[in-house]
Amino acid sequence: MAKRSVVSLLMVGVVVMVVPMLAAANENPAGDSVPTFNSDVASIVFENCSSCHRDGQVAPMSLTSYAEVRPWARAIKAKVVSREMPPWFADPQFGHFKDVPTLTQVEIDTIVAWADGGAPLGEGVMPDIPDFSQEWRHNRPPDYVISMPLEIEVPAQGEIEYVKMWVENPWKEDVFLEAVQIRPGNYALVHHAGVHTRALPPGTKIGQTEFYPGSQLIPAPVPIDENETVEAQQARAVATATANFGKDELLLFYAGRKGFAKYPEGTGKRVYGDRYIVFDQHYQMTGRPEKDRSELGVWFPEKRPHHQVITTSGAGTVRIVEGVEQTARPVAVPVHRFSGDIEGNETRGANLPHQPLIPAGAGDFRVTSMWPLSEDITLYGLWPHMHFRGKDMAYLVSYPDGTEEILLSVPNYDSGWQLAYDFVEPKKIPAGSTLKTIAHYDNSVRNRNNPAPDKEVYWSEQTWDEMLIPWVKFSVDKRDLRLEAEAGTQN
């Protein structure tokens, strides 16, 4: 009996010892070979994820510590294996671009092994998270900062149009910029934004208007004739859009971590002295009332640049829609100011002639744009812009000798991530070439982002409508600013 008791006790002891050993093995099945957060994973997450995944930023959860990252280990693994995160949509077969945020295969394998191994914390000291307090991203403070003229207040829920605030230009003559940055006042609220330079539309003056019914007043163009008819309003809107479309208006676009641009050595972005500065803010509701006052920081070059960087959507001078050529521009004339429900939205734009709508259920609606080049240009970057139905877009160039090159292919476009793609080495495109874009739209139920697959889609600014803006960033080789300066001096 005593002997049997001793054996029983020994067996109990073995079981007591084995259970924690098995638990430890399940938590860390590969033993010391499993990567740990402190030694291997934290540096990857901090350098590639935390800039967006932190308090007050646009991403849905914070990833700045082990306690924050550990619950998401499996989800992080899935996202990096599928290469959904970090967000980057260019097909690596075509083009070489700056600031590619994709992880290396070694980094992906490390995260996978860590998650599969129980996501251990590990021994040692966790590396410091990068210092995100210095929000200005140039190597020196900005030379000038332009703020939105007032703090915008938005509701907790609903949809509002782009908030377009017009600010008087601080420079009465043209100036050139070496770098520019948009800094949101509320990162969680600002989904994306742009800053443009725009001429005052014909028949308007700067006044005060609501950006949705019942909201605060903001500075914006208002009709000189307060009794303007609806027909006159539409004619003015069409004239304004047609006149401005393709002009070198865009200073910079902000989305997520993107919102800073430094122009190539010897080039600069022109701010036209006879235009206004316009903040175009697109807000995403957070479930509570929010406020924002974004600002634009600019840096001046030490020397006058020799070429002007032009950002334009002019690569669409000719469009072929489902095999039918159309030369008229799609221009939307909004007839409402606010909607909280896409299904109940009665707002629609008025398209110019020959701009067919995207039919309900169309799963592969194709639009091709072409820009014949009459001058040699240097191409610095590309930015494809579509909305919810945007499916894919590719930029191509057909050279005078008949050869063709794919400059950029985005096979899985995501309107939630408005990414721009700047070349590592600028591309020289000779006169006689044709720059093309080919885009497809999915207005079917297969598109999980489609808010209304049973409705035809108009071309307009709202995200539930559609756009095709193939932005290009380039300079014209023969337009040397130094020669302009010399000619001005002689005159």
N, C-alpha and C positions, 0 to 999 in steps of 0.2 A: 504493500500500500504506500509506504513511505517512498519506496523506489519509484513507484508509478507517479507519485506526486511530484518528485524531483524532475522526472521526465516531462510531466505536464507543464511544470513551471518553466523548464528550459524551452519547450515548444512555444509557450506564450511569449517568452523573451525574444525568441527568434522572430515570431510574428510581429511583435512590437517594433523590433529593429527593422524588419523587412518592409513594413508598410510605408514608413517615411522614405525609405530608400526607393521604393517603387514610385512614390509620389514625386520624389525629386527627379527620378528618371523620366517620368511622364512630362514634367515641367521642362526638362533639359535633356532630351533623349540622347543627344550626341556628346554630352559631357562638356569638356572645356572647348571643343571645336565649334560649339554654337556661338555665333556672334552675340554680343551683348549691347545693350543700349549705350552704356557709358563709353565703351571702347570703340564701337563700330557704327552704330546706327544714328546716334544723336547728331553727329557732324553732318550726315547726309540730310536728315530732316531739317536741321537748322539752316543749312545753306540753300536748300531747294524748296522748302515748304513754308517755313515760318514767316517769310516776308508777307505772305497773304493770310496764313493760318495763325493769327494772333488777335488779341483783343482789339476791337475797334476796326478791324479790317473786313474786307468783303467776303472772305471765306467763312463757311458755316461753323467751324470749330477751331479752337486754339490748339496749336501743337508746339508748345515751347518748353515742355518738361516731360519727364517720364510719366508722371501721373496723368498728364493730358494725352500722351501718345499711346500708352499701353492699351486702353480700351478700344482703340481703333487699329490695332496691329493687323488683324485679318483684312479689314477694309483697305488699309494702306497697301498691303501686299497685293490685293486684287487690282487696285488702281494702277500700281506701278508695273505689274506684269502686263496688263492690257495697254500700258503706255498712255492711259488717259490722264495721268498726272506724272510730273508737272505738265500743264497743258502746252502742247505744241503739235501743230496739225500739218506741217509741211512734209511731203513725201521725201525721204532722205535721198532718193535716187536723183533728184533734180535740184540743182542750186546749192550754194554754200552761203549760209546766213550767219549773222552775228548773234551773240547772246542766246544761243540755243539752250533751253533749260532742261533738255532731256537728260535722264540718268544714264550712266554707263551700264553695260551688262553686269559688270562686277558689283556696282552699287545695287542693282535690282536683285542679283543673287544674294547679296548680303541681307537685304530686307526680307527676302523669302525665307532664308535659313533662320533668321531671327524669329520671324512670326511662327514658322513651323516648329521651332525649338522651344516654344513657350514664352517668347518675348521677354527674356530675362533682363533685369537691370544690370547685373554684373558688378564687379569690383571696380575700384578706381574712381577717378573724379570725372564727372560729366563735363564736356567742353562748354565754354561760355557761349551763350546765344549771341549772334551778331548784334551790334549796336544799331538799332533802327531809329534812334532818336534824331539822328541827323537826316531829316527828310529831304533836304536839298542834295541832289546827287552829283552835282558838278564838283570840281576840286576846289571851288571857292564859293563864297556866298553870292547870290545873284546881284547883278548890277542894278536891277530895277524889279519891283514886284507890283503887279496890277491885281487888285482884289475885286471880286464881284461887288457891286455898289451897295448891296444890302444882304443881310442874312435871310436865306430862303427857308420858309416853314412848309413842311409837307405833311399830309395826313398819315395816319397809321396804316391805312389800307386803300386800295383802289389803283387806278391807272391815271397818270397825268401825262400830258404831252411833254416833249422836250421843253425845258425852261430856257428860253433864249433871252439873255440880258445884254443889252447894248451899252457899252462903256465908251466914253469919249477917249479918243486916241491921245495919249500924252505927248506924242511927237507930231509936229506939224509938217515935217518933211520926212521923206523915206529914210529908214534906218535899217541896218543889217544886224542879224543876230548870229552869234557863234553857237549858242545852245538855248534851249527853252524847256521848261518843265511845268506841268500842271500838278498842283498840290491840292487835293480835295480837303475841304474843311471837315468832312465827315466820311471816312473811307467806307463805312458800312452802308451808307446811304447812296453814295455815288456809284452806280453800276458802270457807266462809262460817260465820257465827256469829251468835248472838243472845244478848242478856241480858234476862232476864225477872224479874219479881217474882211469886213464887208462894207460895200458902198450903201448908202441910204437908198432904199427902194424908191422908184419914181412915185410921185404923188403922195409922199409921206413926210412926216417930221418926227423927231424923237419926242415921245410923250410917256404917259403912264397907262399901263393896261394890266388886267388880271391875267395870270397864266392859266387859271381855270376858274369857273364861276365861284365867287365868294372868297377867293384867295386874296393875298396881298397884291399891291400894285408893284409892277416892275418896269424899268425903263425899256421901251421898245418902240419901233416905228408905229405911228398911228396915222390914219388918213388926214390929209390937210382939209379935205371936204368931209365934214362930219355927216353929211347927208348922202354920202356916196351910195349908189344903187348896188344891188347884189351883182348885177352884170359888170359894173365897173370894178367892183372888188375882185371878181374872178379874172377880168382882163388884166388888172394890175398884178395879181398874184402870178399869173402865167408869164407876164412880161418880166417880172422880177426873177422868177425861177429860171427862165430862159436866158436872161442876161447874165446871171451869176453862175450858172452851171458851167463847170470847166474852168472857171477863173482860178488864179492862184490865191485861194482864200484860206486854206487850212494851215494854221500854224502848227498844231499838234493835236493828237488824239490820245486820250487816257482810257485804259481798261486794265484793271488788276494792277500788276506790277509795272505795266508799260505806261509811261507818261513822261519820259525824258528823252530828248534827242539832242545829240551833239553832231553838228554837221561836219562832213569830211573836210580835211585841211584845205584851206584856200577857198572854201565855199561858204555861203551864208544864206539865211532866210530873210527875205525882204518884208518889212512891215511898211505898208503904204501909208503915207501921211494923210491922204485924203479919205481914209476909211475909218470905220469904227472897229473897236475890239468887241467881239461877240462871244460870250460864254454860252455853249450849248450843253446843258446838263440833262442827263437821263438818270432819274432816280428810281431805285427799287425800294418798295415799301418794306419796313422791318417789323410791322405789327404794333408800332407805337409812334406817336408824333415825333418827328425828327427835324433838325435844322442843319443847314450847310452854308458855308461861305468859302468857296474855293478861291484859289488865287493862281496867278501865272507868274513864274519867275523867268527872267531873261538875262542872258549874258551877252555882252558886246565883244566883238573881236578886236584884237590889238591893231590889226591891219585890215584895210579894206579888202574884202574877198574878191577873187578874180572871176567867180561864177556864182550865179544866183540859183539856189535850189528851189525848184518849182514843185509844188504838190497839187495835183489836179486829177480830176476824174475824166479828163479829156480823151482817155483811151477808148471812149465809146462813141466816136463821131458817126459811125455807121453801125447799126445793129440788125441782126438777123434773128427773128423770133420764130421758132418752130419752122425754119426754112423760108420765112417771108422777110425780105429786107424792109426796114423802116428807118427813115432818116429823121423823123420828128422825135423830139424829146418827150419822155414821160414826165408830166408835170401834175402834181396833185394840188387841188384847191380845197383845203380843209373847210368843213362846214360845221364843225363843233369844236369844243374846247376841252371837254372832260368826259371820261367814261370809266366807270368802275367795274364793268362787266363786259367781257368780249362778246358774249353771246347776245347781249342786249345792245351792242354798239350799232348806232345808226349812221355813224360817220363814214363817209366815203369820199375819195378824192375824184376830181374830174381829170381824166387823162387826155392828153393831146391826141389827135387822130392817129390811127395806125399803131396804137399801143395796146395790143390785146391783153386781156386779163388772163390770169392763170386759172384754168377751169377747176371746178371742184373735182377732187379725186385724182387729178393728174399727178402721176408719180415720178415723171422724168421730163419735166418741161424744160426745154433748152433755149438759152439765149446766148448769142455770140456777139461780141462787140469787136470792132476793128478800128485801128488808128493808123492810117498811112503816114509815114514820116517823111517830111520834105527836107529835114535838116539832120545832121549828125547830132546825136544826143548821148549823154552819159547817164545811165540808169543806176540809181542808188538804192531803191527799195520799192516794195509792192505791198499793197494792203487791200485784200478782198473784203468787200462789205456787202452782206445780204442780211435777211431777217430769218424768222422762224422756219420758213420753207426752204431756205438755202441748203442745198445738198452737197455740192462740190463746185470748185472753181479752179481753173488752170489758166496761167498766163503763158503765151507762146510768142515767139518772134519768127517771122518769115523773112529771110535775108534776100537781098537782090539776086544772089546766085541760085535761088530756088531751095536752098536748104532751110530747115526749120529746127528750132530749139525750144524745148520746154524750160521756161525760166522758173516757174513755181507751180507745183500741183498741191492742192488742198483737197484730198479725196473724201474727207469726212468733216465737212464744215460744221462748226458749232457757233451759232450766233451769240451764245453766252460768253464766248471768249473772242473779243475783237482784236486779233493779233496782227501786227505789222511785221514784215519780213525785210530786213535790210541786208544787202549783199556784203560779204566779207570784202570782196573786191568789186568795185563798180563795173558795170557792164557797158562797153562801148557798142552802140547800135548805130549803124550807118544809115544815111539818107537812102530812101528807096525801099527800106524795110517796112513791114507792117506788124505792129504790135496787136496781138489778139487776146481776148479773154473768152473762155467758154465756161458757162455756168449752167447748172441744172437745179431745178426746184422740185421738191416733193410735197405736193398738196394732198396727199392721201392719208388714210388712217395708219399706214405703216410708219409715218413720221410721228414719233412720240412727242415731239415738240409742237406739233401742229394744233393750234387752238380751235380750229373750225374746219375740218377736212370736207365738210359738206357745203362749203361756200367758196365762190370764186374769189380770187385775191386781186385787190387793186394795188397799184404802184403808188406808195405814199410814205410818209415819214414814220408813222406809228409802227411798232414792232409787229402788230397783228396784220399789217399790210406788208408790202414787199418792196425791196430795193435791189438794184444792181449798180453798184458804184465801184468800178475797178480802179482804185486810187493808184497813182504812180508818182514816184519822187525822182526827179531828173533835173539835169541842166542842159542847155543848148550850147554846144561846143564853141560856136563862133561868136557867141554873145559874151565877150570879155568885158567885165565891168571896169577894168583898168583903162580900156580904150574909151569907154563912156566918160570916165572921169577926165581923161585928157581932152576929149572933145568939148566937154563942158567948160574946162579951164580956158580953152582957146576962144570959145564963144563969149 
